[in-house]
Amino acid sequence: MPRPDQRAKDQLRDITFQLDIAPHATGSVLIGFGNTRVICAATIQEEVPRWMKAQGVKGGWLTAEYSMLPYSTLDRKDRDISKGKLDGRSQEIQRLIGRSLRAVVDLQKLGARTLWIDCDVLQADGGTRTASITGACVATAIAFNRLMEKGLIHQQPLKRQVSAVSVGIHNNEALLDLCYTEDRDADVDCNIVMTEDGQFVEIQGSGEEATFSESQMNAMLVLGRKGVAELCKLQKEVIDNAMKPVAAPKEKVLSLADAFKS
């Protein structure tokens, strides 16, 4: 059965990055996974949380926040503040983003600073958490590079890149990077977070009123590895290009196709 956007089973959606979308952040990017759009901003704060000071913990800290704007979905989504508490799904996703980035950041090299990662979903069409992690890594790398340029730190705290992609079983077929309708109707939904050298950070997967076999799990892992490898290659190109002098206004939009021309 053909996919809604006619992609191959192992094909990512069109991936785009628009840099410096939030000029007051230390590093920022508007990332697109197909029709999903997320602003990922990394902001450096020159202090650490109170608990670190109280416990005498050395180095810095990294934390993340995630939210979906009211108009990001087909039906308006109420802001968390209107309910007086953070939505459970949003809390789970922002914790995932924080864990994913802390797995690849040397907080000692950051010094006594806090890196805030803010991920705001402008448009949701599946894969908002994977887009957030992938974009947050780019924003973080750019922020750290700018700290090094200013002489505020002398070693790169980002040990390696991290990215994430969704996989699933839909109509008994393993698919890469599910859009909303595929995710909604999937028998199995799984999110894979990996580093550029193929190490797993986290796997979130479950059957949606269904079970899945070991062979199906292996098929999803194969697709996930492929997708992450492609995303990491694109991330690297975007990060490298961000540090090159460009004519004002400083803005770059790179697509997955651009990254694989060479």
N, C-alpha and C positions, 0 to 999 in steps of 0.2 A: 504493500500500500504506500503510495507516495506521501512524503511529508508535506505539511501545509505550504512551506516555502520552497519545495522541490529540491531540498538539499539531499546529498548522499547521507547514508546512515552514520558515517564517520566524519562528517563535515561540520565545522563550527559555523555559527552565524557570522555575518560580517562584523568584525571587531574594529572599533574606532576609538581613538584617544584625542581629546582636545585639551591641550595644556593650558595652565594658568587661568583656569575658568574662575577661580576665586583669588583675585590678586592680593588680598590681605593675608592669605595663608602662606606658609613657608613653601609649600608645594601643593599643587592641586591639578586635577584632571577630571574632565567629563568623559566617562567611559561608556561605550555603547556595545552591548551584546545584542545584535539585531535591533529590535524595537525597544529593548530595555535600556534605560539611560540612568546613570547614577553619577552624581558629583562626589568625588572622593577628595578630601582636603586634609593635609597634614600640617598641623600648627605646633610650633615649639614654644613651650612655656618655660621660663627660666626659674623653675622651682619644682620640687617633688612633693608628693602627697604627704600629709601630716604623719601618717602611719610609718612612712619610711624614715622620717626625721626622728620620731619617737623610738623606733627600734634600732636606729643607727645603721640602717641599710645603705650601703654605698651604691653609687651609680644612679641611673635614671629610671624612668617608668614609661610605659606605653599603655594607652587605654583607647577604646573605640566607642563611638556612638553611631547608631543606625536609626533612620526613620524613613517612612514612606510619606511623601507629601499627599495632601487630601485628593489632588487631581491625578495621582499617578496610576490609579486603577479605573476600571470602567464605571464602577459605582463609587461615589465619593467616600473616602476613608476619613473618619474622624481623627483629629489630632489627639495624641496621647494626653496632652495637657487638659483637653476637654473632659477626659475620663478621670483625671486626677492621679493616674498611675501609668507606668510604662507598660505597653502591650507585651504579653508574654512572648510572642513570636519575635518582636523587635529586640527584646532583652536577650533571647537565645542567640539571635544572629549577631548582635554587637559583641557578645562574648566570644563567638566563633571568630569574628574578625580580629579581635584582640589576641586570642590564642594563636591564630595563624601568623600574625606579624611578630609576636614575641618569640615564636619558634625560630625566627631567622634574624633577629636583631640582638646585638651584643649591647645590653643596657649599661654595662660598665663604660664602654667607649662613648656613650651618649653624655656621660657626666651627670651632674645634678640638675637634670632637666626632665620635663614630661613631654612626650609626644602625644598630642591629641589627634586621633583619626576620626573625622566626621564623614559619614556616608549618607547622603540624602538621595532617595529615589525620586526622580522626576517622572519616569514612565516605567511601568512594570509589565513585562511580557515574558515572565519566567526567568529564573537565574539571577535574581537581584543580589543574593548573598555571594554567589560566585563572582559576579561582576564587581561587587564591592571589595572583595579580597584582592582580586587582580588589579583593580584600579588603585586601591590603598597602597599596594606594594610600590607602584610607580610613583605615587605622590610622596611616599616615604623616602624612596631613593633620591628623588629630586630635592627634598627638604634637607637630607643629610649632605648631599653634594654642595648645597648652598652654604651650609654651616661650615664645611671644609674650606670653601672658597673664601669665607670671611675670617678664617683662622680660629673659629670658635671651638672646633674639634680638629684633631690631627690624624685620626684614623676613621675609616668608613665603618659605622656600626652595623650596616646591613651585610650580613655574612653571605647571603645568597638570596636569589629571588624566590618568591612563592606566588602561586596562582591557583585558581580553582575552576572547576567546570562541573556541570551536571551531566549525569548519564541516567539511563532508565530502560525499562522494558516496556515497550508499547506494541500491542498486536503481536506478541511473542518475538519481537525483534529488539536487539540492543541498539540504542540510539545515543548519539553524542549531542550535548548542549540543547536540552529540551526547551522549546518555546512554551508559552502558557497553555495552549490547548493540548499539547503533548504531555506536559506535566500534569494537567488536570485529569487526563484520561489514562495515565500510565498505570500499569500493574505494579511496577517497582520504580521508586524514585531514589536517586542516590547522588550525593554531592561529594566530590573528591578534591581534597586540598593537598598539593604536592609542591616540593621544591624543584628548582631547575635541574638538580642532579638526580631526580627521580626518587627522592625520599618522601614517604607519606607523612603528612602532618595530621590529617584527620579524614575519616570516612564516615559520612552520615547516610545510612540507607535503610529503607524499610519497604515491606510489601504493603500496597494499598488494598486491603481486603483480599490479599493474595499471598502466595509463597513464591520463592524463586530458588532455582537449583544452583549448585556449585558452578556448573558450566556457564550459567547465565551471569553469575557473579564475576567469573573470570573474563567473560566477554565485555562486561561493563568496565572492568579494570583496564583491559587493553585499550578500550576507547578513551578512558580517562587519561591514561598515560600519554596517548597520542595528542589529545586536546591540550593538556598542560604543557607538553613540549612545544607545541605551536604558539601557545600564549606566552610562554617564557621567552621565546625568540622575538616575538613582537614587543614584549615589555623591554627587552634589552635595547632594541633599536630606538624605541621611544625615549628611554632614559638617556641614551647616548646623544640623541638629537637635541634633547632639552638643554644640554650644556653647551651647545654650539651657538655662537653669536648669530642672531637672525634679525632681519629688519622688523621694526615695530609696525603694528602691534605683534607681540610675541605669541604666536598661535600656530600649532601644528595639528593637522588631522592626518593620521596614518591608518591605513586599513590593513587587514590581514593580507590582502592581495599584494600590497606594496612591500610587505615584509618578505614575501617569497618570490619576488621578481628576480633576485640574484640567484 
